[in-house]
Every structure is written in structure tokens, then in C-alpha cells.
């Protein structure tokens, strides 16, 4: 990908694997001009999905982990059972639903599958993580007069940042790599996400490989940076602990 991003089509045909000179750094300018709106759309969809997923799964995970009520285990089993339903099984009814609601060609339609799927995994991760927080912290706060809202805001929320980061990274990765749903539900160019927008480097005259691969590389950079600098929080959230505690 890196070597091809610095070639024109003639260099690509003559030297498939090895670098070719002169290096075509102008491919990145061409790629950025075309991919920038798609990256912005991906960021908007990712940010919106993360807000909804974390808000819902954090509350549900907290309630399932710290409150005792009739049917708690049943509700959690039903949530976990949703993990076994393949996304392709709901594709047609979901498309019919968003079409009838008039949501085609909106950011909302791009967020719906990520929120629906992310809340399930997010609730499971949140509940598992919150159960690992010592109960003595909550008991001490309750003795001092803290209610449910104060427990959530002052104790659970700050300690849950690792798993929040984990859910956020998983969501961003899903949004960035999602291809078929945006291709199916979005026809307006300004709403296309990066994975779909890169497809339009192909034209009737052929494929301009240098700018296309430069676009792939630019689209990969945000995820590479996030996972490089936030990997310890991601692992801590999956393992159920705070960064540096293992």
C-alpha cells in the first residue's frame, strides 16, 4: 500500500512490488482532496454512535451489575443472546424499516446498525467491568449519603474510563470498516463514509492506483494512531481492570 501510493499507473504496471522513482508524493494531495469529506462523515458517524452506545450501555451495565431485581439474570441472558444473531439476518427488515421512516441518506441511518449492535456488546463489557469494581467503594459512598445518581457520576463513571475507551475503539473500528450498509443506504456523495468513498477513485477511464492507495493509507492513519496510543486502555477494558493494575 505504501509503495503503490507513491507511483503512477505506469510505474505500478512496471514494478508491482518494488518502489519506483521518481516518487509521486502529489498522489497524497489528490487523495486528501477527495477523501477529506469522507473522513469527516466517518468521524461524525463514529462520534454519534459512540455517544449513544456509551450512554445506553453504561446505564444498563451499571443497573445490571449493582442492582438486584426480579428477572435481572433473565434480561442479561436475553441481551447476551442477541450476540448470536448474525447481522446479515436483519439486513432486509432493517433496510425496509429505515426506508419507510424516511431515513435514507441521513447520518442517522448510518448510526443505527452500529448503535444496535454496539449496545449489546457494550452492555456485556460494562456489566463485567463494573462487577470488578470493589463493592466497598459503593458501600462507603452510600454510608456518606450518596444516592444512585451520585454513585454513578462520582464513582462508577471515573473508574469505568478503560471500558468506555474499549467500547469507543471497537465502535470506531466498526464504523471505519463498514462498507455494505453505507453503500446500500447512502447515495449522496457528502454523506459517504471513507470505506465507500474510496471506491470512487475508480472511474470509467480506469483506476488511478497511486491516489487510491494513498487514500487507503490516509484512511488507515486515524485507527493506527488510536490503537497505538490507547492500546493499554483497550486491553485494560477487555481484561476488566484499570491501566497499570495488571
Secondary structure, DSSP 4 states (H G I P E B T S, - for coil): -TTGGG--HHHHHH-SSS--SS--THHHHHHHHHHHHHHHHHHHHHHHHHHHHHHHHHHHHHHHHH---TTHHHHHHHHHHGGGS-GGGGHHHHHHHHHHTT-TTSHHHHHHHHHHHHHHHHHHHHHHHHHTS-HHHHHHHHHTT--HHHHIIIIIHHHTHHHHHHHHHHHHHHHHH--HHHHHH--SGGG--HHHHGGGGEETTEE-HHHHHHHHHHHHHHHHHHHHHHHHHHHHHHHTS-TT--
